[in-house]
Amino acid sequence: MANSGKGTFRPDSDVHISFEDQQKINKFARLNAKVDDYKDELKVIQNDMKNLEEAVEELALADDTEKIPYLIGEVFIHQSLEDTMKSLEESKVKKETEISELEAKCEELKAQMGELKAHLYGKFGSHINLENEEE
């Protein structure tokens, strides 16, 4: 009973974090935050894209002689159905480009995070947790 095991477990006793390691941990955290920001921005753009697609579907039912109000900035302009469809298609192309660029940026950041993760897990093993809660 004299040795009940108290005081023998010291989880952080053998872990030393150098300045360089701390910099890598900080860089990983910054990259992770940036990926989260890109994901949020991506959701907004994908929602905009969905709205554009729904607008195109709705306009398919419109009369060719009607003038369609189209929002540019803070002003509505009235244009023909054909011009409105062209404007919507141009907007869709821009949104698709934005989506592709954001996805590429996310993948690039995730690759950098993977390298940092491999190094940090290699050095610290189970003493560090770099996994996202949502993954």
DOMI-135495 format. One record per atom (N, C-alpha, C): x, y, z; residue in three letters; residue number from 1. Coordinates in steps of 0.02 Angstrom, whole numbers. Layout:
BEGIN
[[X; Y; Z]; ALA; NUM] ...
END
This chain:
BEGIN
[[40; -59; 0]; MET; 1] [[0; 0; 0]; MET; 1] [[43; 63; 0]; MET; 1] [[105; 57; 17]; ALA; 2] [[149; 116; 20]; ALA; 2] [[158; 146; -49]; ALA; 2] [[158; 103; -102]; ASN; 3] [[167; 127; -170]; ASN; 3] [[100; 122; -206]; ASN; 3] [[58; 172; -199]; SER; 4] [[-8; 171; -230]; SER; 4] [[-7; 197; -302]; SER; 4] [[51; 216; -326]; GLY; 5] [[56; 241; -394]; GLY; 5] [[49; 316; -399]; GLY; 5] [[35; 348; -344]; LYS; 6] [[28; 421; -346]; LYS; 6] [[96; 453; -359]; LYS; 6] [[96; 502; -403]; GLY; 7] [[157; 540; -416]; GLY; 7] [[202; 508; -468]; GLY; 7] [[187; 449; -491]; THR; 8] [[230; 417; -541]; THR; 8] [[213; 437; -612]; THR; 8] [[152; 459; -624]; PHE; 9] [[131; 478; -692]; PHE; 9] [[141; 552; -701]; PHE; 9] [[186; 570; -747]; ARG; 10] [[198; 640; -764]; ARG; 10] [[196; 645; -840]; ARG; 10] [[137; 663; -869]; PRO; 11] [[128; 660; -941]; PRO; 11] [[173; 707; -980]; PRO; 11] [[192; 764; -953]; ASP; 12] [[231; 812; -992]; ASP; 12] [[304; 813; -972]; ASP; 12] [[325; 767; -932]; SER; 13] [[393; 769; -906]; SER; 13] [[446; 758; -960]; SER; 13] [[432; 719; -1011]; ASP; 14] [[483; 705; -1061]; ASP; 14] [[473; 743; -1126]; ASP; 14] [[427; 791; -1128]; VAL; 15] [[414; 828; -1189]; VAL; 15] [[446; 897; -1184]; VAL; 15] [[492; 910; -1229]; HIS; 16] [[524; 976; -1233]; HIS; 16] [[506; 1006; -1300]; HIS; 16] [[480; 1066; -1299]; ILE; 17] [[461; 1100; -1361]; ILE; 17] [[510; 1155; -1374]; ILE; 17] [[547; 1148; -1429]; SER; 18] [[595; 1200; -1447]; SER; 18] [[559; 1259; -1479]; SER; 18] [[596; 1313; -1488]; PHE; 19] [[567; 1372; -1520]; PHE; 19] [[545; 1356; -1591]; PHE; 19] [[585; 1318; -1627]; GLU; 20] [[568; 1299; -1696]; GLU; 20] [[504; 1257; -1698]; GLU; 20] [[498; 1211; -1650]; ASP; 21] [[438; 1170; -1647]; ASP; 21] [[377; 1213; -1632]; ASP; 21] [[384; 1261; -1587]; GLN; 22] [[328; 1305; -1571]; GLN; 22] [[308; 1345; -1632]; GLN; 22] [[357; 1367; -1671]; GLN; 23] [[343; 1404; -1732]; GLN; 23] [[304; 1361; -1782]; GLN; 23] [[322; 1297; -1786]; LYS; 24] [[287; 1251; -1831]; LYS; 24] [[215; 1239; -1806]; LYS; 24] [[207; 1233; -1741]; ILE; 25] [[139; 1225; -1713]; ILE; 25] [[97; 1286; -1728]; ILE; 25] [[127; 1345; -1719]; ASN; 26] [[91; 1408; -1733]; ASN; 26] [[73; 1413; -1807]; ASN; 26] [[120; 1394; -1850]; LYS; 27] [[107; 1397; -1922]; LYS; 27] [[50; 1350; -1940]; LYS; 27] [[50; 1290; -1910]; PHE; 28] [[-4; 1243; -1923]; PHE; 28] [[-71; 1273; -1902]; PHE; 28] [[-73; 1305; -1844]; ALA; 29] [[-135; 1336; -1820]; ALA; 29] [[-158; 1392; -1867]; ALA; 29] [[-111; 1432; -1891]; ARG; 30] [[-130; 1486; -1938]; ARG; 30] [[-157; 1457; -2003]; ARG; 30] [[-124; 1405; -2029]; LEU; 31] [[-147; 1374; -2091]; LEU; 31] [[-216; 1343; -2081]; LEU; 31] [[-226; 1311; -2024]; ASN; 32] [[-291; 1281; -2009]; ASN; 32] [[-346; 1333; -2006]; ASN; 32] [[-332; 1390; -1975]; ALA; 33] [[-381; 1445; -1972]; ALA; 33] [[-396; 1472; -2041]; ALA; 33] [[-345; 1477; -2083]; LYS; 34] [[-354; 1502; -2151]; LYS; 34] [[-396; 1453; -2192]; LYS; 34] [[-385; 1388; -2184]; VAL; 35] [[-426; 1338; -2219]; VAL; 35] [[-499; 1344; -2198]; VAL; 35] [[-510; 1354; -2133]; ASP; 36] [[-579; 1363; -2108]; ASP; 36] [[-611; 1424; -2139]; ASP; 36] [[-573; 1479; -2145]; ASP; 37] [[-599; 1540; -2176]; ASP; 37] [[-616; 1527; -2250]; ASP; 37] [[-572; 1491; -2285]; TYR; 38] [[-585; 1476; -2355]; TYR; 38] [[-647; 1432; -2362]; TYR; 38] [[-656; 1385; -2316]; LYS; 39] [[-715; 1341; -2319]; LYS; 39] [[-779; 1382; -2310]; LYS; 39] [[-777; 1430; -2263]; ASP; 40] [[-836; 1473; -2253]; ASP; 40] [[-850; 1514; -2315]; ASP; 40] [[-798; 1542; -2345]; GLU; 41] [[-806; 1581; -2405]; GLU; 41] [[-832; 1538; -2462]; GLU; 41] [[-808; 1477; -2465]; LEU; 42] [[-830; 1430; -2517]; LEU; 42] [[-905; 1415; -2510]; LEU; 42] [[-928; 1407; -2449]; LYS; 43] [[-1000; 1394; -2438]; LYS; 43] [[-1042; 1452; -2464]; LYS; 43] [[-1019; 1513; -2451]; VAL; 44] [[-1056; 1573; -2474]; VAL; 44] [[-1058; 1575; -2550]; VAL; 44] [[-1002; 1562; -2582]; ILE; 45] [[-999; 1564; -2655]; ILE; 45] [[-1041; 1508; -2685]; ILE; 45] [[-1039; 1449; -2655]; GLN; 46] [[-1080; 1393; -2680]; GLN; 46] [[-1154; 1409; -2672]; GLN; 46] [[-1173; 1444; -2620]; ASN; 47] [[-1242; 1465; -2611]; ASN; 47] [[-1261; 1516; -2665]; ASN; 47] [[-1216; 1563; -2679]; ASP; 48] [[-1228; 1611; -2733]; ASP; 48] [[-1237; 1575; -2800]; ASP; 48] [[-1197; 1524; -2811]; MET; 49] [[-1201; 1485; -2874]; MET; 49] [[-1269; 1450; -2878]; MET; 49] [[-1291; 1423; -2822]; LYS; 50] [[-1356; 1390; -2821]; LYS; 50] [[-1411; 1440; -2838]; LYS; 50] [[-1406; 1500; -2809]; ASN; 51] [[-1456; 1552; -2823]; ASN; 51] [[-1456; 1571; -2897]; ASN; 51] [[-1397; 1576; -2927]; LEU; 52] [[-1393; 1592; -2998]; LEU; 52] [[-1426; 1537; -3040]; LEU; 52] [[-1414; 1475; -3022]; GLU; 53] [[-1443; 1419; -3060]; GLU; 53] [[-1519; 1420; -3053]; GLU; 53] [[-1544; 1436; -2994]; GLU; 54] [[-1616; 1440; -2984]; GLU; 54] [[-1646; 1498; -3024]; GLU; 54] [[-1609; 1553; -3028]; ALA; 55] [[-1633; 1610; -3068]; ALA; 55] [[-1638; 1592; -3141]; ALA; 55] [[-1589; 1554; -3166]; VAL; 56] [[-1591; 1533; -3237]; VAL; 56] [[-1652; 1488; -3249]; VAL; 56] [[-1665; 1443; -3202]; GLU; 57] [[-1724; 1399; -3209]; GLU; 57] [[-1789; 1439; -3209]; GLU; 57] [[-1794; 1488; -3165]; GLU; 58] [[-1854; 1529; -3162]; GLU; 58] [[-1863; 1571; -3226]; GLU; 58] [[-1808; 1596; -3252]; LEU; 59] [[-1813; 1638; -3312]; LEU; 59] [[-1830; 1597; -3374]; LEU; 59] [[-1820; 1532; -3371]; ALA; 60] [[-1839; 1489; -3427]; ALA; 60] [[-1914; 1492; -3438]; ALA; 60] [[-1951; 1510; -3385]; LEU; 61] [[-2024; 1513; -3390]; LEU; 61] [[-2048; 1583; -3409]; LEU; 61] [[-2003; 1631; -3412]; ALA; 62] [[-2023; 1701; -3425]; ALA; 62] [[-2040; 1712; -3498]; ALA; 62] [[-2078; 1764; -3510]; ASP; 63] [[-2098; 1785; -3577]; ASP; 63] [[-2040; 1824; -3609]; ASP; 63] [[-2027; 1812; -3674]; ASP; 64] [[-1971; 1845; -3709]; ASP; 64] [[-1980; 1920; -3713]; ASP; 64] [[-2040; 1944; -3709]; THR; 65] [[-2052; 2016; -3718]; THR; 65] [[-2045; 2055; -3652]; THR; 65] [[-2041; 2019; -3596]; GLU; 66] [[-2036; 2052; -3531]; GLU; 66] [[-1966; 2082; -3522]; GLU; 66] [[-1963; 2138; -3486]; LYS; 67] [[-1900; 2166; -3465]; LYS; 67] [[-1887; 2139; -3395]; LYS; 67] [[-1828; 2112; -3386]; ILE; 68] [[-1810; 2080; -3323]; ILE; 68] [[-1768; 2128; -3281]; ILE; 68] [[-1787; 2140; -3218]; PRO; 69] [[-1744; 2181; -3175]; PRO; 69] [[-1683; 2139; -3154]; PRO; 69] [[-1624; 2167; -3164]; TYR; 70] [[-1562; 2133; -3148]; TYR; 70] [[-1520; 2177; -3103]; TYR; 70] [[-1499; 2151; -3046]; LEU; 71] [[-1463; 2189; -2996]; LEU; 71] [[-1389; 2193; -3014]; LEU; 71] [[-1364; 2254; -3020]; ILE; 72] [[-1292; 2265; -3031]; ILE; 72] [[-1270; 2313; -2976]; ILE; 72] [[-1230; 2288; -2930]; GLY; 73] [[-1211; 2329; -2873]; GLY; 73] [[-1271; 2342; -2829]; GLY; 73] [[-1292; 2405; -2825]; GLU; 74] [[-1350; 2423; -2785]; GLU; 74] [[-1407; 2447; -2828]; GLU; 74] [[-1402; 2438; -2893]; VAL; 75] [[-1452; 2465; -2939]; VAL; 75] [[-1482; 2409; -2982]; VAL; 75] [[-1547; 2412; -2991]; PHE; 76] [[-1580; 2366; -3037]; PHE; 76] [[-1582; 2398; -3106]; PHE; 76] [[-1564; 2360; -3157]; ILE; 77] [[-1573; 2383; -3225]; ILE; 77] [[-1623; 2335; -3258]; ILE; 77] [[-1660; 2361; -3306]; HIS; 78] [[-1708; 2319; -3341]; HIS; 78] [[-1676; 2302; -3409]; HIS; 78] [[-1673; 2237; -3422]; GLN; 79] [[-1645; 2215; -3485]; GLN; 79] [[-1686; 2158; -3513]; GLN; 79] [[-1673; 2142; -3575]; SER; 80] [[-1710; 2089; -3608]; SER; 80] [[-1693; 2021; -3576]; SER; 80] [[-1735; 1973; -3590]; LEU; 81] [[-1725; 1905; -3564]; LEU; 81] [[-1658; 1877; -3588]; LEU; 81] [[-1643; 1888; -3651]; GLU; 82] [[-1580; 1862; -3680]; GLU; 82] [[-1520; 1893; -3645]; GLU; 82] [[-1521; 1959; -3635]; ASP; 83] [[-1465; 1992; -3602]; ASP; 83] [[-1459; 1969; -3529]; ASP; 83] [[-1515; 1959; -3496]; THR; 84] [[-1515; 1936; -3427]; THR; 84] [[-1485; 1866; -3423]; THR; 84] [[-1503; 1823; -3469]; MET; 85] [[-1476; 1755; -3470]; MET; 85] [[-1400; 1756; -3481]; MET; 85] [[-1377; 1800; -3526]; LYS; 86] [[-1305; 1807; -3538]; LYS; 86] [[-1270; 1832; -3474]; LYS; 86] [[-1300; 1880; -3441]; SER; 87] [[-1271; 1907; -3379]; SER; 87] [[-1267; 1853; -3325]; SER; 87] [[-1320; 1813; -3320]; LEU; 88] [[-1320; 1759; -3271]; LEU; 88] [[-1267; 1706; -3287]; LEU; 88] [[-1259; 1690; -3350]; GLU; 89] [[-1208; 1641; -3370]; GLU; 89] [[-1138; 1667; -3355]; GLU; 89] [[-1127; 1732; -3367]; GLU; 90] [[-1062; 1762; -3352]; GLU; 90] [[-1049; 1759; -3276]; GLU; 90] [[-1100; 1773; -3238]; SER; 91] [[-1094; 1771; -3165]; SER; 91] [[-1078; 1700; -3141]; SER; 91] [[-1111; 1650; -3173]; LYS; 92] [[-1098; 1581; -3155]; LYS; 92] [[-1026; 1561; -3170]; LYS; 92] [[-1001; 1583; -3227]; VAL; 93] [[-931; 1568; -3245]; VAL; 93] [[-883; 1599; -3194]; VAL; 93] [[-897; 1661; -3174]; LYS; 94] [[-854; 1693; -3124]; LYS; 94] [[-856; 1655; -3057]; LYS; 94] [[-915; 1634; -3037]; LYS; 95] [[-922; 1597; -2975]; LYS; 95] [[-886; 1530; -2979]; LYS; 95] [[-891; 1496; -3036]; GLU; 96] [[-857; 1432; -3045]; GLU; 96] [[-781; 1442; -3039]; GLU; 96] [[-756; 1496; -3068]; THR; 97] [[-685; 1511; -3063]; THR; 97] [[-665; 1524; -2991]; THR; 97] [[-705; 1563; -2955]; GLU; 98] [[-691; 1577; -2885]; GLU; 98] [[-691; 1513; -2844]; GLU; 98] [[-739; 1469; -2858]; ILE; 99] [[-742; 1405; -2822]; ILE; 99] [[-679; 1364; -2835]; ILE; 99] [[-658; 1360; -2898]; SER; 100] [[-598; 1321; -2915]; SER; 100] [[-537; 1350; -2881]; SER; 100] [[-531; 1416; -2881]; GLU; 101] [[-473; 1448; -2850]; GLU; 101] [[-471; 1434; -2774]; GLU; 101] [[-529; 1440; -2742]; LEU; 102] [[-531; 1427; -2670]; LEU; 102] [[-516; 1355; -2653]; LEU; 102] [[-542; 1309; -2694]; GLU; 103] [[-528; 1238; -2682]; GLU; 103] [[-453; 1224; -2691]; GLU; 103] [[-422; 1256; -2741]; ALA; 104] [[-350; 1247; -2752]; ALA; 104] [[-310; 1274; -2693]; ALA; 104] [[-330; 1332; -2668]; LYS; 105] [[-296; 1361; -2610]; LYS; 105] [[-302; 1316; -2549]; LYS; 105] [[-362; 1288; -2539]; CYS; 106] [[-372; 1242; -2483]; CYS; 106] [[-327; 1181; -2489]; CYS; 106] [[-323; 1153; -2548]; GLU; 107] [[-281; 1094; -2558]; GLU; 107] [[-208; 1110; -2546]; GLU; 107] [[-186; 1168; -2568]; GLU; 108] [[-116; 1189; -2557]; GLU; 108] [[-101; 1196; -2483]; GLU; 108] [[-147; 1228; -2446]; LEU; 109] [[-138; 1236; -2375]; LEU; 109] [[-140; 1169; -2339]; LEU; 109] [[-185; 1124; -2361]; LYS; 110] [[-189; 1058; -2329]; LYS; 110] [[-125; 1018; -2341]; LYS; 110] [[-93; 1027; -2399]; ALA; 111] [[-30; 993; -2412]; ALA; 111] [[24; 1018; -2364]; ALA; 111] [[27; 1084; -2354]; GLN; 112] [[75; 1113; -2307]; GLN; 112] [[61; 1087; -2236]; GLN; 112] [[-3; 1084; -2219]; MET; 113] [[-22; 1060; -2153]; MET; 113] [[-3; 987; -2145]; MET; 113] [[-9; 948; -2198]; GLY; 114] [[9; 877; -2195]; GLY; 114] [[83; 868; -2180]; GLY; 114] [[125; 910; -2211]; GLU; 115] [[197; 907; -2198]; GLU; 115] [[213; 924; -2126]; GLU; 115] [[180; 978; -2102]; LEU; 116] [[191; 999; -2033]; LEU; 116] [[166; 945; -1984]; LEU; 116] [[109; 916; -2001]; LYS; 117] [[79; 864; -1959]; LYS; 117] [[126; 804; -1953]; LYS; 117] [[154; 784; -2010]; ALA; 118] [[199; 726; -2010]; ALA; 118] [[260; 740; -1966]; ALA; 118] [[288; 799; -1973]; HIS; 119] [[346; 816; -1933]; HIS; 119] [[329; 819; -1858]; HIS; 119] [[274; 853; -1842]; LEU; 120] [[256; 862; -1772]; LEU; 120] [[235; 797; -1739]; LEU; 120] [[196; 755; -1774]; TYR; 121] [[177; 690; -1746]; TYR; 121] [[238; 645; -1740]; TYR; 121] [[285; 651; -1788]; GLY; 122] [[347; 612; -1784]; GLY; 122] [[387; 629; -1723]; GLY; 122] [[388; 692; -1705]; LYS; 123] [[427; 715; -1648]; LYS; 123] [[391; 706; -1582]; LYS; 123] [[326; 722; -1580]; PHE; 124] [[289; 723; -1517]; PHE; 124] [[242; 664; -1507]; PHE; 124] [[229; 627; -1560]; GLY; 125] [[185; 568; -1554]; GLY; 125] [[117; 585; -1526]; GLY; 125] [[97; 549; -1474]; SER; 126] [[31; 558; -1445]; SER; 126] [[27; 618; -1398]; SER; 126] [[82; 654; -1388]; HIS; 127] [[82; 712; -1344]; HIS; 127] [[53; 774; -1378]; HIS; 127] [[35; 768; -1441]; ILE; 128] [[8; 826; -1478]; ILE; 128] [[-53; 802; -1517]; ILE; 128] [[-103; 846; -1522]; ASN; 129] [[-163; 830; -1560]; ASN; 129] [[-174; 885; -1611]; ASN; 129] [[-169; 868; -1675]; LEU; 130] [[-177; 916; -1729]; LEU; 130] [[-238; 902; -1772]; LEU; 130] [[-282; 859; -1747]; GLU; 131] [[-341; 840; -1786]; GLU; 131] [[-398; 889; -1775]; GLU; 131] [[-435; 904; -1828]; ASN; 132] [[-495; 946; -1823]; ASN; 132] [[-549; 906; -1788]; ASN; 132] [[-591; 941; -1750]; GLU; 133] [[-645; 908; -1715]; GLU; 133] [[-698; 882; -1764]; GLU; 133] [[-707; 917; -1820]; GLU; 134] [[-760; 900; -1867]; GLU; 134] [[-741; 843; -1913]; GLU; 134] [[-677; 828; -1919]; GLU; 135] [[-655; 776; -1965]; GLU; 135] [[-661; 707; -1936]; GLU; 135] 
END
